Amino acid sequence: MSAQAVRAFMSIGEVLALLQGEFPDVTISKIRFLEGEGLIEPQRSPSGYRKFTHADVERLRYILTAQRDHYLPLRVIKENLDEQAARPRALPQETAPVRLSREELLRSADIDEDTLAELESFGLVVAVARWYDADALEIARSVGSLARFGLHARHLRMVRAAAEREASLVEQVVAPLLRRRAPGAIGQAEETAREISGLLLELHTALLRGSVRRVLGQ
């Protein structure tokens, strides 16, 4: 095998070194877990060592970004990847983490200062070190749109309370996993939390849809 061909492959340690700057929480156990779930399929050397290509690294970067920035469960990510492979087209490029100043959030969400102040007073939006993330932007945009129907932050406290109750259900399941010291326990807890969150979102959507149909007499 030529030197050029050898350089085309990376070990799992080299892949980890490439990704940890952008994803500090990624570990070898996490990469192996994703492989076990069928999200990545690195080649193997005759002696059994994993051989990762640059395409494998980009696939991993897409998966980790989708988890971190969009909180997607692995099932959904795998479906997205399978759809992309079937087209065929290049994988979607990862979305850079959202980091907005107060002025940028107001402009991007198209809301005024009073609305943002109200969102913060009810705990619907929280700045971290004076910066706002993707969740804050999505919440601000949604509340701005709901305001057209006369619904404001003070009306949405019940939505936040419901989300916190659902988060407590996730905590009940993952807390024992987080207390374990076995290799990969944290990665398993993260994935379990994402899977449960996705299922709860699906359940919430179905319940809300059914309730609205009853309101409309359907």
N, C-alpha and C positions, 0 to 999 in steps of 0.2 A: 504494500500500500504506500502511495506517495506521501511526502510530507504535507502537500496541499490537502490531500484527503483526510489526513490525520487531524489537521487544524480545523476541518469542517465539523468536527464533533467535539463536544464538551462533556466533562464529567459532571456529576450532580453537584459537586463542590464548587466547580467553576460557574455553574448556572446560579447557584445560591449567591455567590459573590456578585454576579451581575445584577441580581434582583434586589438584594438587601438594601441598597441605597434608596430605592424607590418604595420598597415594601419591607420595612424593618422587622415586621413580625413573621416574615416567611422563614421556614426552617426546612431542613432536609426531610423531617417527618411529614411536614405539610405537602411537600412535593411528592413524596411517596404515596401519601393519602390520596392526592388528586389522581395519581396514576392508578391506584387501586380502584378508584371510582370511575375509571374509564375516560377521564377528561384529557389525559395526555398519554401517548404511547411511544416513549423513547425506544430507540433500537437497543439491542444488546450485543455486546462483544461475545466471542466464543467462550470466554471465561465467565460471562454472566454480568459484566459491568454495564450499567446504563450509559448510552451514548446519545447525547442531546444535540440536535441541530439548532441553527438560528431560528428556524420556523417553530421548533418546540418552545424556545424561549419566548418568542412573540405570542404564542398561544398561551403560555403561562402568564405572561404579562396581561393579556386580555382577561383571563379568568380572574386573576387577583384584583384587577381594576374593577371588574364587574361586581365582585364581592364587596370590595371596600367602598366604592363610590355609589353603587346602586343597590347594594345589599341583596343581590339576587341569590336565590338558592342554587346549588349545583345542578339540580335537575333542569332548571330554566336555562342556565348557562350552557349546559350540554345540548339542549334542544336548539339553542341559537347557533352553536358551533356546527351541529349536524346540518342545520338548514343552510349555513354558509358553505359547507363542504359540498352540498348537493347542487349548488347553483351552476357552476362553481365560480366563486369570486374570492377576492382576498378577504381576510378577516377584518372586521371593523376596527378602525384605529381606536386605541384607548382614549378615554376622556381624561384630561388633566384634572387634578383635584381643584374644586372651586374654593377660592379664597378672596372674599370681597370685603372692601371697606364699607363703612356705613353709607357713604354717598353712592358707591357702586351698587349696593343692595337696593337702595331707594330707586335708583335709575333702572336697574335690571328688572325689578319686580313691578315697576310703575306704581309705586305707592308713595304717600306723603309721609312726612316726619311724624305727624300725629298718629297715623296708622301703625307705623313701626313702634312708636313708643307704647301704644296700646298692646301690641303683640308681645312686647318685652315685659310689660307690667303683668300680663297674665301667664307669663312663662312659656308662650308658644314659640318664641324665637329667643335664642341665647347666643350672644357673641362670646367667642373664645379668644382671649388676648386681643380684643377689639376687631376680630375678623369673623366673618360669617361664612358658613359652609354651604354645600349644595342643599342640605335639608332646610336650612334657614331660607334659602332662595325659593325653594319649592313651596314652603309654607306661606311665605310672604306673597308669592304670586297667587296662590289659591285663595288666600283671604282677600286679596285685592279684587279678584274676580267675584267672590261671593258677596262683596260689598255692593255690587250692582243689584243684588236681590235683597238688600237691607240686612244682610247677615254680617256682623262684625266680630272682632276678636272676643268681645265679652260673651257673645252667643256660642262660642266654640269651645268653652272650657270643658264641656261634657265630652267633646271629641278627644281632647287631650287626656282627660281622666280615663276614658275608655282605652286609649293607647297605653297608658301607664299600667292599667290592669292587665292588658294583654302581655305587656313586657314582663310583668310579674309571673305570668304563666311560663314564659320562656325561662325566666330565672329559676323557677322551681325545677325544671328539667336539667338545665346545664350546670347548676351549682354543684351537684355531686361530681360532674365531670371535671370542673375546674379545681376541685379539691384533690383530684387524683394526681399522682406524681409520675404516672407511666408516660413513656415517650409518645408524643402525638396527642396527648390528652387535650391540650389547649386547642389544637387544630380541630379535633373532633368536636369540642364544645362550640367553637365558632361555626362550624358547618351545621351542627344540630340547631343552633340558634337561628341560622339563616333558613333552614328547612322549615322549622316551626313557624317562623315569621311569615314565610311565603304562604303556608297553609292557613294561618290565621287571617291573612289578607284576603285570600280566596273565600274563606268562610264569611268574613265581614262583608265582602262585596255581595255575596249571594243573599245574606240576611237583609242587607240594606235594600237590595233590588226587590226582594219579596215584600218587605214592609212598604216600600213606595207603591208597589202594585196594589196593595190593600188600600192605601190612602186614596188611590185613584179608582178604587172599586173594580179592579180587574181580577 
